[in-house]
Amino acid sequence: MSGDLTSKEIKVRSRDEVSDLAGSFNEMSRSLRI
């Protein structure tokens, strides 16, 4: 659904490019919820 910010955070387990992207996405979604 468009605009739905109630999704759960992505679990980050490693330290590679994909985990950096997931962490950035989590941070962005947290700041949009505030």
mmCIF file of the N, C-alpha and C atoms, coordinates in Angstrom:
data_MODEL
# 
_entry.id   MODEL 
# 
loop_
_atom_site.group_PDB 
_atom_site.id 
_atom_site.type_symbol 
_atom_site.label_atom_id 
_atom_site.label_alt_id 
_atom_site.label_comp_id 
_atom_site.label_asym_id 
_atom_site.label_entity_id 
_atom_site.label_seq_id 
_atom_site.pdbx_PDB_ins_code 
_atom_site.Cartn_x 
_atom_site.Cartn_y 
_atom_site.Cartn_z 
_atom_site.occupancy 
_atom_site.B_iso_or_equiv 
_atom_site.pdbx_formal_charge 
_atom_site.auth_seq_id 
_atom_site.auth_comp_id 
_atom_site.auth_asym_id 
_atom_site.auth_atom_id 
_atom_site.pdbx_PDB_model_num 
ATOM 1   N N  . MET A 1 1  ? 0.842  -1.168 0.000  1.00 0.00 ? 1  MET A N  1 
ATOM 2   C CA . MET A 1 1  ? 0.000  0.000  0.000  1.00 0.00 ? 1  MET A CA 1 
ATOM 3   C C  . MET A 1 1  ? 0.894  1.241  0.000  1.00 0.00 ? 1  MET A C  1 
ATOM 4   N N  . SER A 1 2  ? 0.587  2.154  -0.790 1.00 0.00 ? 2  SER A N  1 
ATOM 5   C CA . SER A 1 2  ? 1.374  3.379  -0.901 1.00 0.00 ? 2  SER A CA 1 
ATOM 6   C C  . SER A 1 2  ? 1.254  4.219  0.369  1.00 0.00 ? 2  SER A C  1 
ATOM 7   N N  . GLY A 1 3  ? 2.391  4.648  0.890  1.00 0.00 ? 3  GLY A N  1 
ATOM 8   C CA . GLY A 1 3  ? 2.406  5.489  2.073  1.00 0.00 ? 3  GLY A CA 1 
ATOM 9   C C  . GLY A 1 3  ? 2.332  4.743  3.391  1.00 0.00 ? 3  GLY A C  1 
ATOM 10  N N  . ASP A 1 4  ? 2.295  3.425  3.357  1.00 0.00 ? 4  ASP A N  1 
ATOM 11  C CA . ASP A 1 4  ? 2.224  2.629  4.581  1.00 0.00 ? 4  ASP A CA 1 
ATOM 12  C C  . ASP A 1 4  ? 3.614  2.528  5.200  1.00 0.00 ? 4  ASP A C  1 
ATOM 13  N N  . LEU A 1 5  ? 3.811  3.166  6.349  1.00 0.00 ? 5  LEU A N  1 
ATOM 14  C CA . LEU A 1 5  ? 5.116  3.175  7.013  1.00 0.00 ? 5  LEU A CA 1 
ATOM 15  C C  . LEU A 1 5  ? 5.138  2.275  8.242  1.00 0.00 ? 5  LEU A C  1 
ATOM 16  N N  . THR A 1 6  ? 4.236  1.303  8.296  1.00 0.00 ? 6  THR A N  1 
ATOM 17  C CA . THR A 1 6  ? 4.159  0.430  9.461  1.00 0.00 ? 6  THR A CA 1 
ATOM 18  C C  . THR A 1 6  ? 4.923  -0.870 9.274  1.00 0.00 ? 6  THR A C  1 
ATOM 19  N N  . SER A 1 7  ? 5.720  -0.978 8.237  1.00 0.00 ? 7  SER A N  1 
ATOM 20  C CA . SER A 1 7  ? 6.470  -2.212 7.996  1.00 0.00 ? 7  SER A CA 1 
ATOM 21  C C  . SER A 1 7  ? 7.546  -2.395 9.061  1.00 0.00 ? 7  SER A C  1 
ATOM 22  N N  . LYS A 1 8  ? 7.924  -3.651 9.281  1.00 0.00 ? 8  LYS A N  1 
ATOM 23  C CA . LYS A 1 8  ? 8.962  -3.959 10.259 1.00 0.00 ? 8  LYS A CA 1 
ATOM 24  C C  . LYS A 1 8  ? 10.328 -3.639 9.674  1.00 0.00 ? 8  LYS A C  1 
ATOM 25  N N  . GLU A 1 9  ? 11.291 -3.414 10.559 1.00 0.00 ? 9  GLU A N  1 
ATOM 26  C CA . GLU A 1 9  ? 12.650 -3.121 10.107 1.00 0.00 ? 9  GLU A CA 1 
ATOM 27  C C  . GLU A 1 9  ? 13.293 -4.351 9.489  1.00 0.00 ? 9  GLU A C  1 
ATOM 28  N N  . ILE A 1 10 ? 14.196 -4.120 8.566  1.00 0.00 ? 10 ILE A N  1 
ATOM 29  C CA . ILE A 1 10 ? 14.949 -5.186 7.926  1.00 0.00 ? 10 ILE A CA 1 
ATOM 30  C C  . ILE A 1 10 ? 16.071 -5.597 8.871  1.00 0.00 ? 10 ILE A C  1 
ATOM 31  N N  . LYS A 1 11 ? 16.204 -6.894 9.127  1.00 0.00 ? 11 LYS A N  1 
ATOM 32  C CA . LYS A 1 11 ? 17.270 -7.386 9.999  1.00 0.00 ? 11 LYS A CA 1 
ATOM 33  C C  . LYS A 1 11 ? 18.595 -7.345 9.248  1.00 0.00 ? 11 LYS A C  1 
ATOM 34  N N  . VAL A 1 12 ? 19.586 -6.718 9.869  1.00 0.00 ? 12 VAL A N  1 
ATOM 35  C CA . VAL A 1 12 ? 20.917 -6.598 9.270  1.00 0.00 ? 12 VAL A CA 1 
ATOM 36  C C  . VAL A 1 12 ? 21.861 -7.503 10.052 1.00 0.00 ? 12 VAL A C  1 
ATOM 37  N N  . ARG A 1 13 ? 22.448 -8.479 9.362  1.00 0.00 ? 13 ARG A N  1 
ATOM 38  C CA . ARG A 1 13 ? 23.316 -9.447 10.044 1.00 0.00 ? 13 ARG A CA 1 
ATOM 39  C C  . ARG A 1 13 ? 24.768 -9.378 9.595  1.00 0.00 ? 13 ARG A C  1 
ATOM 40  N N  . SER A 1 14 ? 25.035 -8.798 8.456  1.00 0.00 ? 14 SER A N  1 
ATOM 41  C CA . SER A 1 14 ? 26.404 -8.796 7.932  1.00 0.00 ? 14 SER A CA 1 
ATOM 42  C C  . SER A 1 14 ? 26.893 -7.366 7.740  1.00 0.00 ? 14 SER A C  1 
ATOM 43  N N  . ARG A 1 15 ? 28.084 -7.226 7.194  1.00 0.00 ? 15 ARG A N  1 
ATOM 44  C CA . ARG A 1 15 ? 28.666 -5.906 6.957  1.00 0.00 ? 15 ARG A CA 1 
ATOM 45  C C  . ARG A 1 15 ? 29.126 -5.810 5.513  1.00 0.00 ? 15 ARG A C  1 
ATOM 46  N N  . ASP A 1 16 ? 28.178 -5.841 4.585  1.00 0.00 ? 16 ASP A N  1 
ATOM 47  C CA . ASP A 1 16 ? 28.513 -5.678 3.181  1.00 0.00 ? 16 ASP A CA 1 
ATOM 48  C C  . ASP A 1 16 ? 27.639 -4.576 2.588  1.00 0.00 ? 16 ASP A C  1 
ATOM 49  N N  . GLU A 1 17 ? 27.672 -4.436 1.279  1.00 0.00 ? 17 GLU A N  1 
ATOM 50  C CA . GLU A 1 17 ? 26.936 -3.361 0.627  1.00 0.00 ? 17 GLU A CA 1 
ATOM 51  C C  . GLU A 1 17 ? 25.426 -3.494 0.827  1.00 0.00 ? 17 GLU A C  1 
ATOM 52  N N  . VAL A 1 18 ? 24.940 -4.718 0.794  1.00 0.00 ? 18 VAL A N  1 
ATOM 53  C CA . VAL A 1 18 ? 23.501 -4.932 0.958  1.00 0.00 ? 18 VAL A CA 1 
ATOM 54  C C  . VAL A 1 18 ? 23.065 -4.591 2.381  1.00 0.00 ? 18 VAL A C  1 
ATOM 55  N N  . SER A 1 19 ? 23.880 -4.941 3.363  1.00 0.00 ? 19 SER A N  1 
ATOM 56  C CA . SER A 1 19 ? 23.524 -4.602 4.743  1.00 0.00 ? 19 SER A CA 1 
ATOM 57  C C  . SER A 1 19 ? 23.598 -3.096 4.970  1.00 0.00 ? 19 SER A C  1 
ATOM 58  N N  . ASP A 1 20 ? 24.527 -2.418 4.315  1.00 0.00 ? 20 ASP A N  1 
ATOM 59  C CA . ASP A 1 20 ? 24.580 -0.956 4.395  1.00 0.00 ? 20 ASP A CA 1 
ATOM 60  C C  . ASP A 1 20 ? 23.303 -0.344 3.823  1.00 0.00 ? 20 ASP A C  1 
ATOM 61  N N  . LEU A 1 21 ? 22.836 -0.887 2.703  1.00 0.00 ? 21 LEU A N  1 
ATOM 62  C CA . LEU A 1 21 ? 21.604 -0.407 2.084  1.00 0.00 ? 21 LEU A CA 1 
ATOM 63  C C  . LEU A 1 21 ? 20.406 -0.659 2.999  1.00 0.00 ? 21 LEU A C  1 
ATOM 64  N N  . ALA A 1 22 ? 20.342 -1.843 3.599  1.00 0.00 ? 22 ALA A N  1 
ATOM 65  C CA . ALA A 1 22 ? 19.245 -2.170 4.510  1.00 0.00 ? 22 ALA A CA 1 
ATOM 66  C C  . ALA A 1 22 ? 19.262 -1.250 5.726  1.00 0.00 ? 22 ALA A C  1 
ATOM 67  N N  . GLY A 1 23 ? 20.441 -0.980 6.260  1.00 0.00 ? 23 GLY A N  1 
ATOM 68  C CA . GLY A 1 23 ? 20.547 -0.073 7.399  1.00 0.00 ? 23 GLY A CA 1 
ATOM 69  C C  . GLY A 1 23 ? 20.107 1.335  7.048  1.00 0.00 ? 23 GLY A C  1 
ATOM 70  N N  . SER A 1 24 ? 20.477 1.791  5.874  1.00 0.00 ? 24 SER A N  1 
ATOM 71  C CA . SER A 1 24 ? 20.057 3.121  5.421  1.00 0.00 ? 24 SER A CA 1 
ATOM 72  C C  . SER A 1 24 ? 18.548 3.183  5.225  1.00 0.00 ? 24 SER A C  1 
ATOM 73  N N  . PHE A 1 25 ? 17.983 2.110  4.680  1.00 0.00 ? 25 PHE A N  1 
ATOM 74  C CA . PHE A 1 25 ? 16.533 2.054  4.503  1.00 0.00 ? 25 PHE A CA 1 
ATOM 75  C C  . PHE A 1 25 ? 15.821 2.095  5.848  1.00 0.00 ? 25 PHE A C  1 
ATOM 76  N N  . ASN A 1 26 ? 16.321 1.345  6.826  1.00 0.00 ? 26 ASN A N  1 
ATOM 77  C CA . ASN A 1 26 ? 15.731 1.361  8.172  1.00 0.00 ? 26 ASN A CA 1 
ATOM 78  C C  . ASN A 1 26 ? 15.789 2.758  8.773  1.00 0.00 ? 26 ASN A C  1 
ATOM 79  N N  . GLU A 1 27 ? 16.914 3.409  8.632  1.00 0.00 ? 27 GLU A N  1 
ATOM 80  C CA . GLU A 1 27 ? 17.074 4.764  9.168  1.00 0.00 ? 27 GLU A CA 1 
ATOM 81  C C  . GLU A 1 27 ? 16.112 5.733  8.496  1.00 0.00 ? 27 GLU A C  1 
ATOM 82  N N  . MET A 1 28 ? 15.966 5.621  7.177  1.00 0.00 ? 28 MET A N  1 
ATOM 83  C CA . MET A 1 28 ? 15.059 6.495  6.442  1.00 0.00 ? 28 MET A CA 1 
ATOM 84  C C  . MET A 1 28 ? 13.614 6.268  6.887  1.00 0.00 ? 28 MET A C  1 
ATOM 85  N N  . SER A 1 29 ? 13.208 5.015  7.015  1.00 0.00 ? 29 SER A N  1 
ATOM 86  C CA . SER A 1 29 ? 11.822 4.749  7.404  1.00 0.00 ? 29 SER A CA 1 
ATOM 87  C C  . SER A 1 29 ? 11.545 5.205  8.833  1.00 0.00 ? 29 SER A C  1 
ATOM 88  N N  . ARG A 1 30 ? 12.539 5.078  9.734  1.00 0.00 ? 30 ARG A N  1 
ATOM 89  C CA . ARG A 1 30 ? 12.364 5.594  11.107 1.00 0.00 ? 30 ARG A CA 1 
ATOM 90  C C  . ARG A 1 30 ? 12.169 7.103  11.095 1.00 0.00 ? 30 ARG A C  1 
ATOM 91  N N  . SER A 1 31 ? 12.956 7.810  10.323 1.00 0.00 ? 31 SER A N  1 
ATOM 92  C CA . SER A 1 31 ? 12.850 9.272  10.321 1.00 0.00 ? 31 SER A CA 1 
ATOM 93  C C  . SER A 1 31 ? 11.565 9.747  9.642  1.00 0.00 ? 31 SER A C  1 
ATOM 94  N N  . LEU A 1 32 ? 11.032 8.977  8.711  1.00 0.00 ? 32 LEU A N  1 
ATOM 95  C CA . LEU A 1 32 ? 9.768  9.357  8.078  1.00 0.00 ? 32 LEU A CA 1 
ATOM 96  C C  . LEU A 1 32 ? 8.580  9.123  9.003  1.00 0.00 ? 32 LEU A C  1 
ATOM 97  N N  . ARG A 1 33 ? 8.690  8.166  9.913  1.00 0.00 ? 33 ARG A N  1 
ATOM 98  C CA . ARG A 1 33 ? 7.599  7.875  10.849 1.00 0.00 ? 33 ARG A CA 1 
ATOM 99  C C  . ARG A 1 33 ? 7.464  8.942  11.918 1.00 0.00 ? 33 ARG A C  1 
ATOM 100 N N  . ILE A 1 34 ? 8.522  9.659  12.205 1.00 0.00 ? 34 ILE A N  1 
ATOM 101 C CA . ILE A 1 34 ? 8.517  10.645 13.302 1.00 0.00 ? 34 ILE A CA 1 
ATOM 102 C C  . ILE A 1 34 ? 7.720  11.869 12.936 1.00 0.00 ? 34 ILE A C  1 
# 
